[in-house]
């Protein structure tokens, strides 16, 4: 018998778990700490649980020029729109990294023009650094407008994308 598989009598479970994990008596609309999940509107299929978070207050997601730029990026990474979820942070000012992970089951979060502190991460991450935190990979970058105009930033982004998507080109 191993320590990972110790049989317990049924009566022991009741004494170990005296309180429920979910309050069945709570009424809908009350401020419950459990079961409170945000709905996030996103563009894409989220098939590979990759979140692209950007901030554009003038568009629902992003403008045509930025969508073309993003399409080139994801194509170079051998992924498609069906694999990602594009979230516009400008429409969710109280959105944090926990909401993104719980709502989208994200394993990779790439932020453009959004800071780590904006998502309430407990640390700051320099631009283009691939950071692993709680089994989720993060990259923070300048916004698409800056990236389109700055070749040095594009090269740094590409180097980060090669790491996070394991690209050997």
FENRADA-V346617 format. One record per pair of residues at least 24 apart in sequence whose C-alpha atoms are under 7 Angstrom apart, sorted by the first residue. I is the first residue (numbers start at 1). GAP is how many residues later the second one is. Records with the same first field share a line. If there is no record, write none. Layout:
BEGIN
I: GAP, GAP
END
This chain:
BEGIN
37: 66
38: 61, 65
39: 64
40: 63
41: 46
42: 43, 44, 45
43: 42, 43, 44
44: 37, 38, 40, 41, 42
45: 36, 37, 38, 39, 40
46: 36, 37, 38, 39
47: 35, 36, 37
48: 35, 36
49: 34, 35, 55, 56, 57, 58, 59
50: 33, 34, 35, 56, 57, 58, 59
51: 33, 34, 35, 55, 57, 58, 59
52: 33, 34, 35, 57, 58, 59
53: 33, 34, 35, 36, 57, 58, 59
54: 33, 34, 35, 57, 58, 59, 60
55: 33, 34, 35, 58, 59
56: 32, 34
57: 33, 34
60: 28
61: 26, 27
66: 78
77: 88, 90
95: 24
96: 24
97: 24
107: 29, 30
108: 28, 29, 30
109: 28, 29, 30
110: 28, 29, 30
111: 28, 29, 30
112: 28, 29, 30, 31, 32
113: 28, 29, 30
115: 25
128: 28, 29, 32
129: 31
130: 30, 34
END
